[in-house]
Amino acid sequence: MAHMRWRVLTQLAWLGLATAAWANEAVAQHGYAGPLFDAHLHYNVEAYDGPHPLNDVLDRMRDNGVRAVIANSRPNEGTRMLARAHADSKVQERITVVPFIRLYRNRMDYGTWHQDESIYAMVREEHARGTAAGPYRGIGEFHLYDSANANGPVAKKLMLYAQQHGLAVLAHVDDTAVDLLMAHAPGARLIWAHTGIGGPSSARVQALLEKYPGLMGELSYRPGLVCSATRGERLTAGPSQGEPVPSGGSERHAVRERGGEQLCPQWRDLLLKFPDRFLIGSDTWINARWESYGELMRDYRGWLADLPPDVARRIAWDNGAALFQLSQP
């Protein structure tokens, strides 16, 4: 009898090991399966006045397990539309909208906002106005094509305004501009779009994360983040300057990062070293990004599986949720 019990226990132990191995293999094949927080989403006029009405973009989010977004749009009406949808939807279908104030009324504002006092006035008015989903939680995304413009008068005032009012900042800037912006408001929470224009090294990113506790790295288009599973070559090479492009335009590199990837070793090490400091995002800056939204999210799920499950969950959801005090989905 004892011998039979031993055989049963042995078989159960092997079954448990086999089940665990199968589960690990399933994760490796299909990727991270939990909720996603899209920390870099635009709903611009060419999307909502074009091929992507509100129900279309909401369905794309739901279909891909996106449960919350940082919404910032050109003009801000796109964000207000998403906020109204949040307020009007059933709880079980709700996508949490974290609204940010975009600095751009139109494409002309991209290169001049840092010295345009009317932008500062617009931000204050929009902040006072709020949204159907609640108050604005941040400012941006904004671009600085010359890092010296981080010292522009409006750039300084907006960083101080964000710090004073507890607003996060989403900035598409290089590493030099990070230092300049944070010098204006050392206590600000800065989400670094793409974790840097031009791809500063992982060592430089680490130095900035260590220097600024309020700095978070958003990973869309991040050069050098993912590698070929077979040759280790760099695959992701997003736009060095981002917008603007002609309305409806689609640059060769703008559609999506390619699939079938794993994290490059130096970036995997950095994510493991700073698991609470990174976010994912879609950057739907042109309509082509909406059209490939599902592929973008699947790509994230794929390389997140290259991390321990708790780290993958933090980068995919927990870090964004903690930043804005969201409840668990």
QUIRA-V750743 format. One record per backbone hydrogen bond with DSSP energy under -1.0 kcal/mol. NH is the residue of the N-H (numbers start at 1). CO is the residue of the C=O. If there is no record, write none. Layout:
BEGIN
NH|CO / NH|CO
END
This chain:
BEGIN
5|1 / 6|2 / 7|3 / 8|4 / 9|5 / 10|6 / 11|7 / 12|8 / 13|9 / 14|10 / 15|11 / 16|12 / 17|13 / 18|14 / 19|15 / 20|16 / 21|17 / 22|18 / 23|19 / 24|20 / 25|21 / 26|22 / 27|23 / 28|24 / 29|25 / 30|26 / 31|27 / 32|301 / 36|65 / 37|316 / 38|68 / 39|280 / 41|70 / 45|74 / 47|44 / 48|44 / 49|45 / 52|47 / 57|53 / 58|54 / 59|55 / 60|56 / 61|57 / 62|58 / 63|59 / 65|62 / 66|61 / 67|36 / 68|36 / 69|96 / 70|38 / 71|98 / 72|41 / 78|75 / 80|76 / 81|77 / 82|78 / 83|79 / 84|80 / 85|81 / 86|82 / 87|83 / 88|84 / 89|85 / 93|90 / 94|91 / 96|67 / 98|69 / 100|71 / 101|138 / 109|106 / 110|107 / 113|109 / 115|112 / 116|113 / 119|116 / 120|116 / 121|117 / 122|118 / 123|119 / 124|120 / 125|121 / 126|122 / 127|123 / 128|124 / 129|125 / 130|126 / 131|134 / 134|131 / 137|99 / 139|168 / 140|101 / 142|170 / 144|172 / 149|146 / 150|147 / 151|148 / 152|149 / 154|114 / 155|114 / 156|152 / 157|153 / 158|154 / 159|155 / 160|156 / 161|157 / 162|158 / 163|159 / 164|160 / 165|161 / 167|162 / 168|137 / 169|189 / 170|139 / 171|191 / 172|142 / 178|174 / 179|175 / 180|176 / 181|177 / 182|178 / 183|179 / 185|181 / 188|185 / 190|214 / 191|169 / 192|216 / 193|171 / 193|191 / 195|192 / 196|193 / 197|173 / 205|201 / 206|202 / 207|203 / 208|204 / 209|205 / 210|206 / 211|207 / 212|208 / 215|212 / 216|190 / 217|277 / 218|192 / 219|279 / 222|219 / 224|236 / 225|222 / 227|262 / 228|233 / 232|228 / 235|226 / 238|221 / 249|246 / 254|251 / 262|227 / 264|225 / 268|264 / 269|265 / 270|266 / 271|267 / 272|268 / 273|269 / 274|270 / 277|274 / 279|217 / 283|40 / 285|283 / 289|286 / 291|287 / 292|288 / 293|290 / 296|292 / 297|293 / 298|294 / 299|295 / 300|296 / 301|297 / 302|298 / 303|299 / 304|300 / 305|301 / 306|303 / 307|304 / 312|308 / 313|309 / 314|310 / 315|311 / 316|312 / 317|313 / 318|313 / 319|314 / 321|317 / 322|318 / 323|319 / 324|320 / 326|321
END
